[in-house]
Amino acid sequence: MSRAGPGLLLRDILRGEDEQVAAVTRVIAATAPDILLLQGIDHDLEGHALTALADRLEEAGAIYPYRLALPPNGGVPTGRDLDGDGRLGMPRDAQGYGRFRGAGGMALLSRHPIGTVRDHSGFLWRDLPDGQARDVLSPEALAVQRLASNAAWDVAVEVGGETLRLLTIHATPPVFDGPEDRNGRRNADELWFWLRQLDGWTPDGVPPPQPPLAIIGVLNADPVAGEARRAALTAALSHPLLQDPVPQSAGGAEDDDSTDTADWRDPDPGNLRVDYILPSADLDVTDAGVFWPARDDPDRPLLGGSDGNGASRHRLVWVDLVLERAEER
């Protein structure tokens, strides 16, 4: 499930009183994914937030014995005035926007064992081949600015004797900047980072991730609308190693477009498709969807809030995959 706004706050999860946390719990319990990537959940050193949320999910019947939460770039100081406002230590001066360390991180919950994890969150933007950092960053910023605005993990999940690689992402929104389009360029390069690896490049000389795999997370880019630079997204949706299941929902169709995944204020930016699961082409996709029930659907109240945005303005995107050993195909 991808998230927007303040995300799941540590204090609210621990208190167990927040309606947003309750709505998130309801949606996850109703959809019951085997592997779940949460976005916008505050990270704390000892994992209290994720443990508290997992406990609530277990009470609702959704049990996830395997969990992963690494420190995100949100709120990590750079020591530089990245936004040029003459002040240091402000949220936009951090490696990723955040008022404190750990703001708005990612977490992986799984019913299958989590294996090797390669954390690329510290990779410097300047080091991406054909990247755009030098078009918008000062020499001082180039020396420290990480590419991932949130995090970038390559996670191996062991499913029935097979290893599924998850390439996770939460790209920065391509807005909240100036005519230089710093955030738009960074947004695109966060996806190019994974596409370059699919084409054989790696940041550390280790062999690139091999199928079966999936790029999963918030790309914050819509194929036709919004302000994102679409070259990276277009390349991903047409990449020969990937497939796009095009998840859809009745609620999205009712509001605007069945493929939309986020319900934002009209007309700007309006509803958009910004959350994706792009499995490798070798995987058998049996079904896909977006949990966005229509207004007259009995499941609609699970979303919470009078406008259906109680859990998040983003909707949970799901894909059913079949993993088989090559000799069994």
FILUMVEX-905928 format. One record per residue (C-alpha): y, x, z. Coordinates in Angstrom, 2 decimals, padded with zeros to 5 digits. Layout:
# residues N
PT   north    east      up
PT       Y       X       Z
...
This chain:
# residues 329
PT   north    east      up
PT  000.00  000.00  000.00
PT  003.36  001.40 -000.95
PT  006.41  000.63  001.10
PT  010.18  000.49  000.87
PT  013.05  000.34  003.31
PT  012.58  001.72  006.83
PT  008.80  001.71  006.53
PT  006.40  001.48  009.44
PT  008.23  002.84  012.44
PT  006.40  004.62  015.25
PT  008.05  002.57  017.99
PT  007.12 -000.73  016.34
PT  003.48  000.23  015.79
PT  003.06  001.39  019.37
PT  004.68 -001.73  020.79
PT  002.54 -003.92  018.56
PT  005.24 -006.58  018.51
PT  006.86 -006.11  015.13
PT  006.38 -008.83  012.49
PT  006.31 -006.25  009.72
PT  003.40 -004.43  011.36
PT  001.62 -007.77  011.83
PT  002.14 -008.66  008.15
PT  000.90 -005.25  006.99
PT -002.20 -005.70  009.16
PT -002.86 -009.14  007.68
PT -002.56 -007.93  004.08
PT -004.85 -004.94  004.62
PT -007.45 -007.03  006.45
PT -007.39 -009.66  003.69
PT -007.79 -007.18  000.83
PT -010.11 -004.79  002.73
PT -009.83 -001.71  000.47
PT -012.38  001.05  001.02
PT -009.66  003.70  000.55
PT -006.05  002.96  001.40
PT -002.93  005.07  000.83
PT -000.09  003.91  003.07
PT  003.50  004.83  002.27
PT  006.53  004.89  004.53
PT  004.67  005.37  007.82
PT  006.46  007.66  010.26
PT  004.51  010.81  011.08
PT  004.14  012.15  014.59
PT  002.48  015.41  015.63
PT -000.45  013.89  017.53
PT -001.06  010.95  015.21
PT -000.21  008.21  017.69
PT  001.31  005.93  015.04
PT -001.67  006.09  012.69
PT -004.15  005.69  015.54
PT -002.31  002.64  016.86
PT -002.22  001.08  013.42
PT -005.92  001.84  012.83
PT -006.71  000.18  016.18
PT -004.85 -002.96  015.11
PT -006.67 -002.97  011.79
PT -010.01 -002.63  013.56
PT -009.19 -005.63  015.71
PT -008.55 -007.53  012.46
PT -011.89 -006.43  011.02
PT -010.72 -003.55  008.81
PT -012.35 -000.38  010.14
PT -011.30  003.04  008.85
PT -013.12  005.88  010.62
PT -011.64  008.58  008.37
PT -007.89  009.20  008.41
PT -005.42  011.73  007.09
PT -001.75  012.19  007.90
PT  000.04  015.47  007.22
PT  003.70  016.25  007.95
PT  005.90  014.95  005.12
PT  009.08  016.51  003.80
PT  011.20  013.66  005.15
PT  013.79  015.00  007.58
PT  012.72  018.65  007.28
PT  015.95  020.73  007.46
PT  016.88  022.97  004.55
PT  019.86  024.67  006.16
PT  021.85  023.83  003.01
PT  024.48  021.23  002.17
PT  022.37  019.69 -000.59
PT  024.54  016.63 -001.15
PT  027.80  018.60 -001.15
PT  029.58  016.48  001.45
PT  030.65  019.48  003.50
PT  028.28  018.73  006.38
PT  024.95  020.29  007.29
PT  021.92  018.62  008.80
PT  022.50  015.17  007.31
PT  019.63  012.99  006.00
PT  020.32  013.92  002.37
PT  020.34  017.63  003.24
PT  016.67  017.51  004.24
PT  013.74  018.41  001.98
PT  013.22  014.66  001.64
PT  015.60  011.96  002.81
PT  015.13  011.37  006.52
PT  017.06  011.14  009.77
PT  014.30  012.98  011.63
PT  011.22  015.09  010.91
PT  008.31  012.95  009.82
PT  010.35  010.03  008.55
PT  008.58  007.80  006.05
PT  005.42  009.81  005.48
PT  002.06  009.02  003.90
PT -001.31  008.29  005.46
PT -004.77  007.91  004.00
PT -007.30  005.57  005.59
PT -010.88  005.61  004.32
PT -014.32  004.19  004.95
PT -015.72  007.27  003.20
PT -015.56  010.85  004.51
PT -012.50  012.87  003.62
PT -013.33  016.35  002.36
PT -011.12  019.22  001.19
PT -007.37  018.62  001.22
PT -004.89  020.72 -000.73
PT -001.36  020.09  000.51
PT  001.25  020.93 -002.14
PT  004.18  019.48 -000.19
PT  005.75  022.93  000.26
PT  005.78  023.77 -003.46
PT  009.29  024.76 -004.60
PT  010.86  022.67 -007.33
PT  012.11  025.76 -009.20
PT  008.51  026.92 -009.78
PT  007.39  023.93 -011.83
PT  006.83  024.96 -015.46
PT  009.49  023.34 -017.68
PT  010.94  021.69 -014.59
PT  014.51  020.46 -014.30
PT  015.57  022.04 -011.00
PT  017.82  024.62 -012.63
PT  019.70  021.86 -014.42
PT  021.01  020.41 -011.17
PT  020.56  022.79 -008.21
PT  022.76  025.62 -007.04
PT  021.19  029.08 -006.54
PT  021.23  028.44 -002.79
PT  019.40  025.13 -003.17
PT  016.93  026.58 -005.70
PT  015.78  029.04 -003.08
PT  014.64  026.33 -000.65
PT  014.33  022.92 -002.31
PT  010.76  021.62 -002.39
PT  009.65  019.43 -005.27
PT  007.93  016.68 -003.27
PT  010.48  014.34 -001.72
PT  007.73  013.03  000.53
PT  004.38  014.74  000.06
PT  001.86  015.80 -002.59
PT -001.80  015.96 -001.58
PT -004.96  016.61 -003.55
PT -007.58  014.87 -001.40
PT -011.33  014.89 -001.95
PT -013.08  011.73 -000.76
PT -016.89  011.72 -000.66
PT -018.22  008.43 -002.05
PT -021.98  007.93 -002.31
PT -022.73  011.54 -003.16
PT -019.81  011.84 -005.58
PT -016.41  013.43 -004.97
PT -013.34  011.42 -005.93
PT -010.09  013.40 -006.08
PT -006.93  011.53 -005.13
PT -003.66  013.03 -006.35
PT -001.09  011.37 -004.11
PT  002.60  010.88 -004.71
PT  005.68  009.11 -003.43
PT  008.39  010.12 -005.87
PT  012.03  009.85 -004.89
PT  013.94  006.82 -006.21
PT  015.82  007.85 -009.39
PT  019.12  006.59 -007.96
PT  021.54  007.41 -005.11
PT  023.00  010.42 -006.92
PT  025.73  011.19 -009.46
PT  026.03  011.70 -013.22
PT  023.93  014.86 -012.95
PT  020.96  012.56 -012.19
PT  019.45  014.92 -009.64
PT  017.15  012.28 -008.19
PT  016.14  011.02 -011.61
PT  015.11  014.53 -012.64
PT  013.26  015.15 -009.39
PT  011.51  011.79 -009.67
PT  010.16  012.72 -013.10
PT  009.16  016.25 -012.08
PT  007.16  014.96 -009.11
PT  004.88  013.24 -011.63
PT  004.98  016.13 -014.10
PT  003.58  018.28 -011.26
PT  000.27  016.40 -011.44
PT  000.28  016.04 -015.23
PT  000.74  019.79 -015.65
PT -002.37  020.28 -013.51
PT -004.37  017.85 -015.62
PT -003.40  020.03 -018.58
PT -004.69  023.20 -016.89
PT -001.79  024.71 -014.93
PT -002.07  025.06 -011.15
PT  000.52  026.14 -008.59
PT -001.74  028.70 -006.91
PT -004.26  029.83 -009.50
PT -007.02  027.63 -008.11
PT -008.91  025.66 -010.80
PT -007.19  022.34 -011.54
PT -008.57  019.06 -010.20
PT -011.45  017.72 -012.25
PT -012.53  014.10 -012.83
PT -013.41  011.76 -011.33
PT -009.90  011.46 -009.94
PT -006.91  009.17 -009.71
PT -003.16  009.57 -009.45
PT -002.17  007.14 -006.71
PT  001.10  006.20 -005.08
PT  004.72  005.30 -005.70
PT  006.06  006.70 -008.96
PT  009.33  004.76 -008.59
PT  009.46  004.37 -012.36
PT  008.97  001.26 -014.50
PT  007.71  001.52 -018.10
PT  010.64 -000.42 -019.56
PT  013.26 -001.25 -016.92
PT  015.23  000.50 -014.19
PT  016.99  003.86 -014.17
PT  014.07  006.31 -014.21
PT  013.61  008.96 -016.86
PT  010.48  007.57 -018.47
PT  009.04  010.58 -020.32
PT  006.71  011.57 -017.47
PT  005.55  008.00 -016.89
PT  004.95  007.48 -020.61
PT  002.93  010.71 -020.70
PT  000.86  009.58 -017.70
PT  000.13  006.11 -019.10
PT -001.02  007.62 -022.40
PT -002.73  010.75 -021.07
PT -006.22  011.18 -022.54
PT -007.70  012.01 -019.11
PT -006.26  008.89 -017.47
PT -006.46  005.13 -017.87
PT -004.08  002.38 -016.83
PT -005.88 -000.73 -015.49
PT -002.54 -002.63 -015.59
PT -002.96 -004.52 -012.29
PT -001.35 -007.97 -012.31
PT -000.58 -010.86 -009.99
PT  000.29 -014.54 -010.15
PT  003.21 -013.98 -007.77
PT  004.71 -011.30 -009.99
PT  004.33 -013.52 -013.05
PT  005.97 -016.39 -011.19
PT  008.99 -014.26 -010.30
PT  009.38 -012.16 -013.44
PT  006.47 -010.09 -014.78
PT  002.80 -010.16 -013.78
PT  002.67 -006.34 -013.72
PT  005.58 -005.93 -011.28
PT  004.72 -004.39 -007.92
PT  008.05 -004.50 -006.05
PT  010.29 -007.46 -005.25
PT  013.85 -006.16 -005.22
PT  017.13 -008.04 -005.27
PT  018.09 -009.62 -008.59
PT  019.61 -008.71 -010.93
PT  019.91 -005.06 -009.92
PT  017.39 -003.50 -009.79
PT  015.28 -006.67 -009.95
PT  011.51 -006.72 -009.77
PT  009.84 -003.59 -011.18
PT  006.46 -001.95 -011.64
PT  006.74  001.22 -009.56
PT  003.40  001.53 -007.71
PT  000.35  002.83 -009.57
PT -003.31  003.73 -009.43
PT -004.24  005.67 -012.57
PT -007.96  006.53 -012.52
PT -009.47  009.16 -014.77
PT -010.82  007.84 -018.05
PT -014.43  008.59 -017.09
PT -014.41  006.03 -014.28
PT -015.65  002.47 -014.73
PT -012.86  000.06 -013.69
PT -014.37 -003.33 -012.91
PT -011.24 -005.11 -011.70
PT -007.63 -004.50 -010.68
PT -004.74 -006.47 -009.27
PT -001.60 -006.67 -007.16
PT -001.77 -008.64 -003.91
PT  001.12 -010.99 -004.64
PT -000.06 -014.59 -004.26
PT  001.89 -017.36 -005.96
PT  004.10 -019.56 -003.78
PT  001.52 -022.37 -003.62
PT -001.41 -020.02 -002.91
PT -002.93 -020.42  000.59
PT -002.78 -016.62  000.97
PT  000.97 -016.46  000.37
PT  001.86 -016.63  004.11
PT -000.07 -013.39  004.67
PT  002.85 -011.50  003.09
PT  005.13 -012.65  005.91
PT  008.82 -013.42  005.83
PT  010.49 -016.43  004.26
PT  010.79 -014.52  000.97
PT  007.30 -013.01  001.03
PT  008.64 -009.56  001.90
PT  007.62 -009.46  005.55
PT  005.14 -006.63  005.02
PT  007.19 -004.85  002.37
PT  009.14 -005.40 -000.80
PT  006.32 -003.41 -002.41
PT  002.98 -005.12 -002.91
PT -000.48 -003.70 -002.34
PT -001.98 -002.48 -005.63
PT -005.78 -002.33 -005.86
PT -008.38 -001.10 -008.33
PT -012.15 -001.52 -008.11
PT -013.98  001.59 -009.34
PT -017.63  002.44 -009.86
PT -018.62  006.06 -009.23
PT -021.97  007.16 -010.61
PT -023.67  010.50 -010.93
PT -023.39  011.77 -014.48
PT -027.19  011.77 -014.93
PT -027.29  008.09 -013.94
PT -024.86  006.96 -016.64
